[in-house]
């Protein structure tokens, strides 16, 4: 189907060269994908080579190869992101929150702090920033919507209450939320977002996309078929790809 969240340069551990681009596209072909979207982290901007991706993609006419960006949303840094987005005609833009007031909360070394904090406050702070990201007008997509659960800390308050304002903002601006399969390989061991959120996202008429969050070629398309089955089970009939910031619908029938 599609994988609209892959990282060509990973965590800046490889070059954006022809060989590595082909490795990602070869794996996408083996997985039978129709669309693949490169979306490297914006803090590796200098290592990106968007024109080369376009060039190599010509050798894969069976694949819709899209170019995006995963931009780290921090309050009051909208201008920085806007400047980056003006540099290239992106197909899609993922807005993600990995920090709370300068705290990079999703790296393994930070797990103990999660268990020391009040879980409701932790989730509330996170979703407040996600809400601001959704309202910024900068993104087509919000990445790994409930990333804050990464280490398995759960709130006391209903997650649907804590995420309500963020979901309202996503719906208001017509943004897309991804089923990100990478959560299975984190301590929480489940996809983002969880089952109850997926059902609520559908109820609110918000569109889904799919992403493996692959930071290496061999992970491209990982568990995407299972994500599709989970969406089908709750009544989702299509998922969204992108071309030049416009939505492209792919039927799950």
Protein Blocks (a to p, Z undefined) as FASTA:
>chain_A
ZZcbdcfklnopaccdfklmmmmmmmmmmnopabdcddddfklmmmpcfklmmmmmmmmm
mbccdddddddddehilmmmmmmmmmpccfbdcdddfbeehiafkbfklmmmmmmpcfkl
mmmmmmmmmmmmmmnopafbdchkllmmmnopacfbdfklmmmmmmmmmmmnopacdddf
klmmgmnopacddfklmmmmmmnopacdddehiabfklgophklmmmmmmmmnopabdcd
deehiacdddfZZ
